[in-house]
């Protein structure tokens, strides 16, 4: 048995109302169901969703202060004033900066851009940057993807005579900065859609400033819209849909260089942005200043673009290694302090790279299924700075705002936040957030929720189905990829990847073979028996290799919902295969007392001591049962199953080469030997047993067993190694011999437990487990 890591919600079992209009739509039943789950009921809504149209974007003039902003920019252009675009260092901020810079330059503005250094300035506008801008002659500053929480910097801008225009999309705090203008969907009552990315807001300003729809900027808009994980619905869906088309065909040198660096060919998808393009752009600002990322997007020189793209790719590789090292240290901290980080993880250490802490926090959330804050301590300043990521059930922004007085700076979204605090407040923050989570969350909230679209058979999966599902793309927040549930026995199960950290499973049904890939799931390999039926949850996609397309399932989670048998009979390598077991849940059982300590995993017991051990520690503590050797007879193992109900059984026993079953004599063998003995009158075991063994091709222990049975039945007498037939014998059956009966039982035991196939052994153990389960149910019912 292998438990799933997530909670599986079979949404197709829930009744979702479908309007008559939607039911009459000319699309597949599966697509209709998916539209209904997305609260789409009319043909118009369905058409708008399935065929996103630029004409359905809202008029930028509905945003508060956007006309005031345009007038001020036009004034700056007319009067030759210098404009500074103040951006952010992530992919959303970088692409937003590029969008507004290109729009301003097209409009004739004298402009430049500024992105704060994450390490020396922190997040967002700051007083010194504004004062420096004033000294350099800038009269107007426009923020993109930042600024809504910049109360003090806005006051400084006013004081020194700079007009500050804020364009942002982050959560609005208790009070707004005193700026010349604020362009923000959440500050605009008349704007219908509140969830634009920072680059989306910048694009709206660009459109209003230029007086036409700037399709040439869509290849930039799609980067921030997808990379910033905003809900891909409404306007974001339209911008992402057309942005993916635009970036697929983009002649922008920086885009072409990035695509080449990432080996992206053909049409780009949201996954290309989310897993290849976005992380590389983000990597620049995580390790140094983000200026090269902006230059890459706005340069018109192909050689320069290729040079910058190479630098960015190297930075991304460096970023990956840093994340790996910090995550390892953070996990050790969490494991060492489980009680302190029970509900919300807060870890901090001097020297951690501030730029990657959000990624580390995400890794901790995935590993422990609870909110996580990762901080780097700056002892010279007395601060701790970092990032947080959360689970669906815990709103980071709302809960952070409840203890805002414990932070020096705090801002973000429901699922992600950044903060600065006094280093002595780390423990205070941890205690406060753990208390809030304790009050709000239930145990099931700590498990990731997977909404399953449908259970599906292997034979139903083909390229046509996947192409049909792609009508719902692009996928992302609020429009997740549909997940499917599939169960089957694998025809292949192995680890892949240079570090063996990925899992590959292959299923086959009739002529259809389906590859199932689980990235980062390689550690589950030793916990899955190759003969077990595996239940998987994942999304379907098309794999293309050497021009051949085939469907594959990308794993999100898996489970084995039956007890598992791991067949290591006769193998000498089994100790290596059991290194992954939890020693606190494992029982090693021997039916003899001759056991090497090296072979014991977890708790050790002999058969004679087992009942006492179970009485002391309970059955539930032993999910894993290791059988080191064979019992003397089957009923001993039957007694074991009457005491235990293991989830996993590891058969690690073996039989020496001269085992009993190979040498068990037939009745004809007994008859021949007795006839030979009567005819000869005696048989000298010391001198003649080897000759008889060679002559008949019998094992010596077979001859010795025949003699022992005859001796027990008084058919022979033995004197000094010489065997004589008794002259007067009572007719008796061979089965009256204890040795014969014991050997029959041993032969049966070996046949069932050792010489059986995997299926035969599993079936026999199944019958014992079911019998035990039935007895327990009867006892419970009677009680």
GIQUI-V528732 format. One record per pair of residues at least 6 apart in sequence whose ideal C-beta (glycine too) atoms are under 6 Angstrom apart, sorted by the first residue. I is the first residue (numbers start at 1). J is the second residue. Records with the same first field share a line. If there is no record, write none. Layout:
BEGIN
I = J ; J
END
This chain:
BEGIN
1 = 560 ; 563 ; 647
2 = 527 ; 559 ; 560
4 = 557 ; 559
5 = 557
6 = 447 ; 448 ; 450 ; 557
7 = 447 ; 449
8 = 450 ; 452
9 = 449 ; 451
10 = 452
11 = 451
12 = 454
16 = 36 ; 37
18 = 36
19 = 41
21 = 42 ; 43
22 = 32 ; 41
25 = 46
28 = 468
34 = 472
35 = 46
40 = 46 ; 49
48 = 56
50 = 471
52 = 237 ; 238 ; 241
54 = 242
57 = 235 ; 238
58 = 192
60 = 66 ; 204 ; 207 ; 208
62 = 190 ; 191
63 = 183 ; 188 ; 191
64 = 187 ; 188
65 = 181 ; 182 ; 183
66 = 183 ; 208
68 = 181
69 = 165 ; 181 ; 183
70 = 208 ; 209
73 = 209
76 = 83 ; 140
77 = 108 ; 109
81 = 139 ; 140
82 = 110 ; 137 ; 138
83 = 109 ; 111 ; 140
84 = 112 ; 114 ; 133 ; 138 ; 141
85 = 97 ; 100 ; 101 ; 113 ; 142
86 = 114 ; 125 ; 141 ; 143
87 = 93 ; 97 ; 113 ; 115 ; 144
88 = 145 ; 146
89 = 115 ; 118 ; 285 ; 290
90 = 282
91 = 223 ; 224 ; 227 ; 278 ; 281 ; 282
92 = 145 ; 197 ; 198 ; 199 ; 224 ; 228
93 = 145
94 = 281 ; 290 ; 293 ; 294
95 = 199 ; 220 ; 223 ; 224
96 = 144 ; 145 ; 198 ; 199 ; 202 ; 224
97 = 113 ; 144 ; 294
98 = 220 ; 294 ; 297 ; 298
99 = 199 ; 202 ; 203 ; 206 ; 217 ; 220
100 = 144 ; 202
101 = 113
103 = 206 ; 209 ; 210
104 = 111
107 = 209
115 = 290
117 = 289
118 = 285 ; 355
119 = 354
123 = 418
124 = 146 ; 150
125 = 147 ; 150 ; 153
126 = 153
127 = 153 ; 156
130 = 153 ; 156 ; 157
134 = 160 ; 162
140 = 163
141 = 162 ; 164
142 = 165
143 = 166
144 = 167 ; 198 ; 202
145 = 198
146 = 168
147 = 166 ; 168
148 = 168 ; 170 ; 172
149 = 173 ; 411
150 = 177
151 = 177
154 = 164 ; 177 ; 178 ; 179
157 = 164
163 = 180
164 = 179 ; 180
165 = 180 ; 181
166 = 179 ; 182
167 = 183 ; 201 ; 202 ; 205
168 = 184
169 = 196 ; 198 ; 201
171 = 397
172 = 186
183 = 205
185 = 191 ; 194 ; 196
186 = 194
193 = 234 ; 235
195 = 230 ; 231
197 = 224 ; 225 ; 228 ; 230
199 = 221 ; 224
200 = 225
203 = 221
206 = 214
207 = 213
218 = 242 ; 243 ; 246
219 = 246 ; 247 ; 250 ; 255
221 = 239 ; 243
222 = 240 ; 243 ; 244 ; 247
225 = 236 ; 239 ; 240
226 = 240 ; 270 ; 273 ; 274
227 = 278
229 = 477
230 = 236
231 = 477 ; 478
232 = 240 ; 474 ; 476 ; 477 ; 479
233 = 478 ; 479
240 = 474
241 = 474
244 = 268
247 = 268
248 = 267 ; 268
253 = 299 ; 302 ; 305
254 = 296 ; 297 ; 299 ; 305
257 = 305 ; 306 ; 309
258 = 277 ; 309
261 = 309 ; 313
262 = 276
264 = 272
270 = 474 ; 475 ; 476
280 = 312 ; 316
281 = 293
283 = 315 ; 316 ; 319
284 = 290 ; 292 ; 293 ; 312 ; 315
286 = 319 ; 355 ; 356
287 = 315 ; 319 ; 355
292 = 308
296 = 308
299 = 305
319 = 356
322 = 353 ; 356
323 = 356 ; 359 ; 360
326 = 352 ; 360
327 = 360 ; 363
330 = 347 ; 360
333 = 347
334 = 341 ; 345
343 = 434 ; 437 ; 438
344 = 371 ; 433 ; 434 ; 437
345 = 364 ; 372
346 = 373 ; 429 ; 430
347 = 374
348 = 375 ; 377 ; 384 ; 426
350 = 377
352 = 376
354 = 376 ; 385
357 = 374 ; 386 ; 387
358 = 387
360 = 374
361 = 372 ; 374 ; 387 ; 388 ; 389
362 = 389
364 = 372
365 = 372 ; 389
369 = 446 ; 447 ; 448
370 = 446
371 = 390 ; 391 ; 394
372 = 389
373 = 388
374 = 386
375 = 384 ; 386
376 = 385 ; 386
377 = 384 ; 423
382 = 423
383 = 420
384 = 421 ; 423 ; 426
385 = 420
387 = 418
388 = 396 ; 417
389 = 416
390 = 396 ; 415
393 = 441 ; 445
394 = 437
395 = 414
396 = 417
397 = 412 ; 413 ; 414
399 = 436
400 = 410 ; 417
403 = 432
404 = 410
406 = 425 ; 428 ; 429
407 = 419 ; 421
408 = 420 ; 421
409 = 420
410 = 419
412 = 418
450 = 483 ; 537 ; 556
452 = 483 ; 485
453 = 482 ; 483 ; 484
454 = 484
455 = 485
456 = 484 ; 486
458 = 507 ; 509 ; 512 ; 514
459 = 509 ; 512
461 = 514 ; 551
466 = 540 ; 542 ; 551
475 = 481
481 = 539
483 = 537 ; 539
485 = 537
486 = 536
487 = 533 ; 535
488 = 507
489 = 533
490 = 505
491 = 506 ; 508
492 = 506
493 = 505 ; 530
494 = 504
495 = 522 ; 525
496 = 502 ; 504
500 = 522
501 = 522
502 = 519 ; 522
503 = 518 ; 521 ; 522 ; 524 ; 525
504 = 517
505 = 516
506 = 515
507 = 514
515 = 552
516 = 536 ; 553 ; 555
517 = 554
518 = 555
526 = 580
529 = 564 ; 566
531 = 758
532 = 560 ; 564
534 = 558 ; 560
535 = 559
536 = 555 ; 558
537 = 556 ; 557
538 = 553 ; 554 ; 555 ; 556
539 = 554
540 = 551 ; 553
541 = 554
542 = 549
543 = 550 ; 552
563 = 647
564 = 648
565 = 649 ; 762
566 = 650
567 = 651 ; 758
568 = 574 ; 652
569 = 651
570 = 654
574 = 652
578 = 601
581 = 601 ; 624
583 = 602
585 = 623 ; 624
586 = 601 ; 602 ; 624
587 = 603 ; 622 ; 625
588 = 600 ; 601 ; 604 ; 626
589 = 605 ; 627
590 = 606 ; 628 ; 629
591 = 607 ; 629 ; 631
592 = 629
593 = 606
601 = 626
605 = 613
607 = 636
614 = 643
619 = 644
622 = 644
623 = 647
624 = 648
625 = 646 ; 649
626 = 650 ; 652
627 = 651 ; 653
628 = 652
629 = 653
630 = 653 ; 753
631 = 637
633 = 745 ; 749
634 = 749
638 = 768
641 = 768 ; 772
642 = 772
655 = 754
660 = 746
661 = 747 ; 750
663 = 699 ; 701 ; 702
664 = 747
665 = 702 ; 706
670 = 706
673 = 706
677 = 683 ; 725
678 = 725
682 = 722 ; 724
683 = 723
684 = 722
685 = 721
686 = 721
689 = 703
693 = 700
708 = 739
709 = 737 ; 739 ; 740
710 = 716
712 = 737 ; 739
713 = 732 ; 737
715 = 729
716 = 723 ; 725
717 = 724 ; 726
734 = 740
752 = 764
END
